[in-house]
Amino acid sequence: MIRGITHFSLVIVVILLQITPASAIMTLTNVSYVPDPPLLINRQQHVTAHYYVGPSGATTFIPGHQLQMQTELVNAQWNIQILVDGRNAARQSALGSTVFVNGALLSYSTNQDVSLDVTIDGLVPQEQATQVMVLLVKEMDNSGSVVPGSSILISQPVAGQPATSSQTVLSTPAPAFILPSPTKSTGFTVSSGIFATGLLFLLFFRRGR
């Protein structure tokens, strides 16, 4: 009797494990930055992250679940490309700090290769002192709760001061000095003529004595 109950319990556990959906197996395979880290405050930043979506039960992703993506980059512009067997499938664009991807867009048979390219363009915030959360991906279940162990965080250190607009300072021009032309004669002045006349008069007077 006890053995029969034990066998029955094991069967129930196996059935529940098959019925209860498991979380998707997501892996961050590559991430690139333009410009390269560390991030510069108040500067534009371009980030591209590539994820592999592994099987979760009978499909690659549970259709009733969804992905929540967040960033601390300001005025973020998102481009999300889903690839199936290396070919472009669904594509999604969005604006803001938080984006959701419907699980049905990621749900395929387990014999297909599903991946995800996430591109973000945004401004590095000023209020962050040391680290910026570039991208946080979480799987959300049917109730809106985070699936345990599904979070993948990408963060980078911050360096530099806020960018300031450059100002051009013009130097004060030096006063111009106009020199007389070397090819033009200046002639005799009045004082020179008076001095020459007096000198001749003095010479004639002394000779007469």
Buried (B, 14 or more C-beta within 10 A) or exposed (E): EEEEEEEEEEEEEEEEEEEEBEBBBBEBEEBEBEEEBBBBBBEBBBBBBBBBBBBBBEBBBBEEBBBBBBBBBBEBBBBBBBBBEEEEBBEBEBEEBEBEBBBBBBBBEEEEBBBBBBBBBBBBBEEBEEEBBBBBBBBBBEEEEEBEEBEBEBBBEBEEEEEEEEEEEEEEEEEEEEEEEEEEEEEEEEEEEEEEEEEEEEEEEEEEE
